[in-house]
Amino acid sequence: MKAKILVVEDDALLRTLLLEVLSLEGHQIESAGSAEEAIKKIEKEKFDVLLTDVNLPGKSGLELLPICLQHNPNTYLLVMTGYASIDTAVQAMKLGASDFLCKPIALNELIGVIQIAVEKIGQPVIPVTTHAISNSPIIAKSTVMLNLLEQVKIIAPYKINVLITGETGTGKELIARAIHQTSPREKKEFVALNCAAIPEQLLEDELFGHVKGAYTGAQNERKGRFEQADGGTLFLDEIGDMNLSLQAKLLRVLQESEFEKLGSSKTVKVDVRVVAATSADLEKKISDGGFRADLYHRLNVVHLRVPALRERPDDILSLSQGLLERFCLSVGLPPKTIADETHTALISYTYPGNVRQLQNAMERAAIFSGVEPQVRLEHLPEEIKNQANMFQIPAPSNFVPSTIPDEGIDFSDVVSQVERQLLLQTLDKTGGNKMRAAKLLNMKRTTLVEKIKRLQIETSDDEEEETVSAA
């Protein structure tokens, strides 16, 4: 398929070059030297692709983007600039751009990007929702996770290294796969390697491979993970466990895009995007001498933090149902739902093992519920049931009498009972999160804590606070 393309560039020589290159590819090309000139063309006819510079005389290329979409929402927007920065890229993506090219532009890169644009013309745009990443098992509707997925969407088109951090079991590999799936590399390999799972003496061979005879037992040549991922994405999980000597070799690959196999002096060139992940504090490892600062900065071009499950309570029920459905389908159990009585228990638990622990809990519940159509409280693991019992609300009772008896009432006792009931209901609603409970009751958190102590309400020792996403 050939496209109708509008090129907006104020440099006459570059504009002419772009016209010639794209015309040779068979596309129908028109050009403009400014945003104002481009707007006049956009008002008269529709274009499949808009390729615009950012810095233009008068209106900027970024200002042109929403104007173009107003006239034709299906136009594929491409932005180019000689002053590239992550902030500019983020702004361009928010305004509707699908890709971002840095000057000087490599012509083969331009042709490839235009080809991707042509393939996607007419395809519906997928908004960031509960299923923001196509073909991804990520389930999310909480603000913190939707923001993370929006960041994934923004950075995915660019060959920049990404460092993903987060607690064990939060789904760092799923985020890495989402980056790959929404990038131009999606048709190439996604290769994953857990650095902590490979013995130190074998990790170099896993990464770079070896030639025949490199060591005793090396009877055949072997491709390493870098070579397997050529043109695609290499995911290095638990990068913090890599030894210092191997870190130096990894740094060279990131800088030069080349390496030597074990037992060989021949240089192998590769085109690999590296996404690394860790649950460790790399900055502390750097200060302790266990991780190279230069490698850290090379990996940490973009930092994404995956929130713990306790920081995204809005996702727990939808995640639980999704994990339950997948497991039942995989093992041949009939479809199941989660009983209402179980909701409070699932939301109340703090999940130190994060999504992985929730997945194990739902698989256990599916098995123990057998042929029953619902997962009930009794089917959940003991640790989840035990924490849920901490927030059980007493049976309703009339703390305030309809009339005052002749013998009178204990005013302080009645008020304390009403306070206790309100606090228990609110803590149950927030899963024991005191900060959120205080907000619901329109009081200071310190006041809430004082009342909990005074009324001797038992709560979790694991203090939970609302966390703002820093990804």
C-alpha positions in Angstrom: 0.0 0.0 0.0 1.2 3.5 -0.9 0.4 6.5 1.2 -0.4 10.2 0.8 2.2 12.0 2.9 2.6 15.7 3.9 6.2 16.6 4.8 6.5 19.8 6.9 10.1 21.0 7.0 11.5 24.6 6.9 15.0 23.5 5.7 14.6 23.5 1.9 17.4 21.1 1.2 16.3 18.5 3.7 12.7 18.9 2.5 13.7 18.2 -1.1 15.7 15.2 0.0 12.8 13.8 2.0 10.5 14.3 -1.0 12.8 12.5 -3.3 13.4 9.5 -1.0 9.7 9.0 -0.2 8.7 9.5 -3.9 11.1 6.8 -4.9 9.2 4.5 -2.5 6.1 5.1 -4.6 4.3 7.4 -2.1 2.3 10.5 -3.1 4.2 13.4 -1.5 3.3 17.1 -0.8 5.4 19.5 1.3 5.1 22.7 3.3 7.8 25.0 4.7 5.7 26.0 7.8 2.9 24.9 10.0 0.7 27.7 8.6 1.3 26.5 5.0 0.6 22.9 6.1 -2.7 23.9 7.7 -4.0 25.3 4.4 -3.2 22.0 2.7 -4.8 20.0 5.5 -8.0 22.0 5.3 -8.3 21.2 1.6 -7.4 17.5 1.5 -6.7 14.4 3.7 -3.3 12.9 4.3 -2.5 9.4 5.5 0.8 10.5 7.1 2.0 13.8 8.5 5.8 14.0 8.9 6.7 17.3 10.6 9.7 19.0 12.2 9.2 20.3 15.7 11.0 23.7 15.2 9.2 25.6 12.5 8.9 29.4 11.9 5.6 30.5 13.4 3.6 27.7 14.9 5.7 24.7 16.0 5.3 21.2 14.7 3.8 20.2 18.1 1.1 22.8 17.7 0.3 21.4 14.2 -0.4 17.9 15.5 -3.8 18.6 17.2 -4.9 20.8 14.3 -4.2 18.0 11.9 -6.1 15.5 14.0 -9.1 17.8 14.1 -9.4 17.7 10.3 -8.5 14.0 10.0 -8.4 11.9 13.2 -6.9 8.9 11.2 -3.7 10.7 10.1 -0.6 8.9 11.3 1.6 11.6 12.9 5.4 11.4 12.8 7.6 14.0 14.5 11.3 14.8 13.7 13.7 17.1 15.6 17.4 17.9 15.9 16.9 18.7 19.7 15.6 15.3 20.9 14.7 14.8 24.6 12.5 12.5 26.5 10.3 15.5 27.5 9.7 16.5 23.9 8.9 12.9 22.9 6.4 12.6 25.8 4.8 15.8 24.7 4.6 14.7 21.1 3.0 11.4 22.1 0.4 13.1 24.3 -0.5 15.2 21.3 -1.1 12.2 19.1 2.3 11.4 17.5 3.0 7.7 16.8 6.7 7.9 16.3 9.7 10.3 16.9 12.7 10.6 14.7 16.0 12.3 15.7 18.0 14.4 13.2 20.2 13.7 11.4 17.7 11.2 10.0 19.0 7.9 8.6 17.2 7.4 5.4 16.8 3.6 5.9 15.3 4.4 9.3 12.9 6.9 7.8 11.8 4.4 5.1 11.2 1.7 7.8 9.1 4.1 10.0 7.0 5.1 7.0 6.5 1.5 6.1 5.2 0.8 9.7 2.9 3.8 9.3 1.5 2.5 6.1 0.8 -0.9 7.6 -1.1 0.7 10.5 -3.1 3.2 8.4 -6.8 2.4 8.9 -6.2 0.3 12.0 -8.2 1.5 15.0 -6.2 3.2 17.7 -6.3 1.2 21.0 -6.8 3.6 24.0 -5.1 2.9 27.3 -7.8 1.1 29.3 -8.0 -2.1 31.3 -6.5 -3.9 28.3 -4.2 -1.1 27.0 -1.5 -3.4 25.7 -2.8 -5.7 22.9 -2.3 -9.4 23.4 -0.9 -8.7 26.9 -2.1 -10.5 30.1 -1.8 -7.2 32.1 -5.1 -6.4 33.9 -5.3 -2.8 35.1 -7.8 -0.1 35.9 -6.1 1.7 38.8 -4.7 5.1 38.1 -1.1 4.1 39.0 -1.1 1.2 36.6 -2.8 3.1 33.8 -0.1 5.8 34.1 2.6 3.1 33.9 1.0 1.6 30.8 0.8 5.1 29.3 4.6 5.5 29.9 5.1 2.1 28.2 3.2 3.3 25.2 5.3 6.5 25.0 8.7 5.0 25.2 8.1 1.8 23.3 8.9 3.1 19.8 12.4 4.3 20.7 15.5 2.2 21.0 16.4 3.4 24.5 17.4 1.2 27.4 14.9 0.8 30.2 15.3 -0.1 33.8 12.3 -1.6 35.5 12.2 -1.8 39.3 9.7 -3.2 41.8 9.2 -5.8 44.4 9.4 -9.5 43.6 6.2 -10.7 42.0 4.9 -7.4 40.7 5.1 -8.3 37.0 8.2 -6.6 35.8 8.6 -9.1 32.9 5.0 -8.4 31.8 5.9 -4.7 31.5 9.1 -5.6 29.6 7.0 -7.7 27.2 4.5 -4.9 26.8 7.3 -2.6 25.8 8.4 -5.1 23.1 4.9 -5.8 21.9 4.1 -2.1 21.3 7.5 -1.3 19.6 8.6 -1.7 16.0 10.6 -4.8 17.2 7.4 -6.7 18.0 7.9 -9.2 15.0 11.4 -10.0 16.2 12.4 -12.1 19.3 11.8 -11.2 22.9 14.5 -13.1 24.8 14.4 -13.2 28.6 17.2 -14.2 30.9 17.1 -14.3 34.7 20.6 -13.4 35.8 20.0 -14.7 39.3 19.0 -18.2 38.1 22.2 -18.9 36.1 25.5 -19.9 37.9 28.0 -17.1 37.7 30.5 -19.1 35.6 27.8 -19.9 33.0 26.2 -16.5 32.7 28.8 -15.2 30.2 28.2 -18.1 27.9 24.4 -17.6 28.2 24.8 -14.0 27.2 27.4 -14.2 24.4 27.6 -17.8 23.4 30.7 -19.7 22.4 32.5 -21.2 19.4 33.3 -24.9 18.9 36.2 -25.9 21.1 36.0 -22.8 23.3 36.2 -25.1 26.4 36.1 -28.7 27.2 32.8 -30.1 26.1 32.0 -27.3 23.7 31.5 -29.6 20.7 29.3 -27.1 18.7 29.0 -23.4 18.3 26.3 -21.8 20.3 24.4 -18.5 20.0 24.1 -16.5 23.2 21.0 -14.4 24.2 22.3 -11.3 22.6 22.6 -13.0 19.2 19.2 -14.6 19.7 17.6 -11.2 20.3 19.2 -9.5 17.3 16.6 -7.1 15.9 14.4 -7.6 19.0 14.5 -7.1 22.8 16.7 -8.7 25.5 15.2 -8.7 29.0 17.7 -9.1 31.7 15.9 -9.9 35.0 17.6 -9.4 38.4 20.5 -7.5 36.8 21.7 -6.6 40.2 23.0 -10.2 40.7 25.5 -10.0 37.8 29.1 -10.0 38.9 31.4 -7.0 38.3 33.6 -8.5 35.6 30.5 -9.4 33.5 29.0 -6.0 34.1 32.0 -4.5 32.4 31.5 -6.7 29.3 27.8 -5.9 29.3 28.6 -2.2 29.4 30.7 -2.5 26.2 27.9 -4.2 24.4 25.5 -1.4 25.4 28.0 1.2 24.2 29.3 -0.4 21.0 26.5 -3.0 20.0 29.2 -5.6 19.6 30.8 -8.5 21.5 33.0 -11.6 21.1 31.8 -15.1 21.7 33.8 -17.2 24.2 36.8 -18.7 22.5 36.6 -16.3 19.5 38.3 -13.0 18.6 35.8 -12.2 15.9 33.5 -9.3 16.6 29.7 -9.9 16.4 27.5 -6.9 15.7 24.0 -6.9 17.0 21.0 -4.6 17.1 19.3 -5.3 20.5 17.2 -3.2 22.8 18.0 -4.0 26.4 15.3 -3.9 29.1 16.7 -4.7 32.6 14.8 -5.3 35.8 15.7 -5.7 39.5 14.1 -5.9 42.9 17.3 -4.8 44.5 18.4 -1.2 45.4 21.0 -0.6 42.7 22.0 2.7 44.1 22.8 1.1 47.4 24.7 -1.7 45.5 26.7 1.1 43.8 27.7 2.7 47.1 28.6 -0.8 48.5 30.8 -1.5 45.4 28.6 -4.3 44.1 27.3 -2.6 40.9 29.0 -0.3 38.4 27.7 3.3 38.3 28.4 3.7 34.6 26.4 0.5 33.8 23.6 1.8 36.0 23.4 5.1 34.1 23.6 3.3 30.8 20.7 1.0 31.7 18.6 3.7 33.5 17.9 5.9 30.4 14.2 5.5 31.3 13.1 4.2 34.7 9.8 2.5 35.2 8.6 1.5 38.7 6.0 -1.3 38.9 3.9 -0.7 42.0 3.3 -3.3 44.7 -0.2 -4.9 44.6 -1.0 -3.2 47.9 -0.5 0.2 46.1 -3.2 -0.7 43.5 -6.2 -2.0 45.5 -8.5 -1.0 42.7 -7.0 -3.8 40.6 -7.3 -6.6 43.1 -10.8 -7.9 42.3 -10.4 -7.6 38.5 -7.0 -9.3 38.7 -8.5 -12.1 40.9 -11.3 -12.8 38.5 -8.9 -12.6 35.5 -6.4 -15.0 37.1 -9.2 -17.3 38.1 -10.6 -17.5 34.6 -7.3 -18.2 33.0 -6.4 -21.0 35.4 -9.8 -22.7 35.1 -9.5 -22.5 31.3 -6.0 -23.9 31.4 -6.8 -27.0 33.6 -10.3 -27.7 32.2 -12.3 -26.5 35.3 -15.8 -24.9 34.7 -15.9 -21.1 34.7 -16.1 -19.6 38.2 -16.9 -16.3 39.8 -15.8 -14.8 43.2 -18.5 -14.7 45.8 -19.3 -11.3 47.3 -18.3 -12.5 50.8 -14.8 -13.1 49.5 -14.3 -9.6 48.1 -13.4 -8.0 51.5 -10.9 -10.7 52.3 -9.1 -10.3 48.9 -9.0 -6.5 49.2 -7.9 -6.5 52.9 -4.8 -8.7 52.4 -1.4 -7.0 52.0 0.1 -9.5 49.5 3.9 -9.5 50.4 4.3 -11.7 47.3 2.3 -9.3 45.1 0.5 -10.5 42.0 2.4 -13.8 42.0 1.0 -14.5 45.5 -2.6 -13.5 44.3 -2.2 -15.9 41.4 -1.2 -18.8 43.6 -4.2 -17.9 45.9 -6.7 -18.0 43.0 -5.3 -21.3 41.6 -5.6 -22.9 45.1 -9.1 -21.5 45.5 -10.1 -22.8 42.0 -8.9 -26.3 43.0 -10.5 -26.4 46.4 -13.8 -25.1 45.1 -14.0 -28.1 42.8 -17.1 -28.1 40.6 -18.7 -25.3 42.6 -19.5 -22.2 40.4 -18.1 -19.7 43.0 -15.0 -19.2 45.0 -15.9 -18.6 48.7 -14.0 -17.4 51.7 -13.3 -21.0 52.9 -11.4 -21.7 49.7 -8.8 -19.0 50.2 -5.4 -19.6 51.8 -5.2 -19.3 55.6 -3.1 -16.1 55.6 -5.7 -14.2 53.6 -8.6 -15.5 55.7 -6.7 -14.7 58.9 -6.1 -11.0 57.9 -9.7 -10.7 56.8 -10.9 -11.7 60.3 -9.0 -8.7 61.8 -11.5 -6.4 60.1 -14.8 -8.3 60.8 -17.6 -5.9 61.7 -19.8 -6.9 64.6 -23.4 -7.6 63.9 -25.5 -4.5 63.6 -27.0 -3.3 66.9 -28.9 -0.2 68.0 -26.3 1.7 69.9 -28.5 4.8 70.1 -31.9 4.0 71.7 -35.0 5.4 70.1 -36.0 6.9 73.5 -34.0 7.7 76.6 -34.9 5.2 79.4 -35.9 6.4 82.8 -32.7 5.1 84.3 -30.7 7.1 81.7 -27.8 6.0 79.5 -24.0 6.0 79.6 -23.4 8.8 77.0 -19.6 8.1 76.7 -20.2 4.4 76.1 -22.8 4.9 73.4 -20.6 7.5 71.6 -17.6 5.1 71.8 -19.7 2.2 70.3 -20.8 4.4 67.4 -17.2 5.6 66.8 -16.0 2.0 66.9 -18.6 0.9 64.4 -17.7 3.7 62.0 -14.0 3.1 62.3 -14.4 -0.6 61.7 -16.6 -0.1 58.6 -14.1 2.4 57.2 -11.1 0.3 57.8 -12.9 -2.6 56.2 -13.6 -0.5 53.2 -10.0 0.6 52.8 -8.5 -2.8 53.6 -6.9 -1.5 56.8 -5.2 1.5 55.1 -5.3 4.2 57.7 -4.4 7.1 55.4 -7.3 6.3 53.1 -9.6 5.7 56.1 -8.8 9.1 57.5 -9.6 10.8 54.2 -13.0 9.0 54.0 -13.8 10.2 57.6 -12.5 13.8 56.9 -10.1 13.7 59.8 -6.3 13.8 60.2 -4.5 10.5 60.1 -3.0 11.1 63.6 -6.5 11.6 65.0 -7.7 8.4 63.4 -4.7 6.5 65.0 -5.4 8.0 68.4 -9.1 6.8 68.2 -8.0 3.3 67.1 -5.7 3.1 70.1 -8.3 4.5 72.5 -11.0 2.1 71.3 -8.6 -0.8 71.3 -9.3 -1.7 67.6 -6.9 -4.4 66.4 -5.2 -3.6 63.1 -2.3 -4.9 61.1 1.2 -4.1 62.3 2.2 -3.5 58.7 1.4 0.2 58.3 0.2 1.0 54.8 0.1 4.4 53.3 -1.1 5.7 50.0 1.7 5.7 47.5 2.0 8.0 44.5 3.5 6.4 41.4 7.1 7.4 40.8 7.5 5.4 37.6 
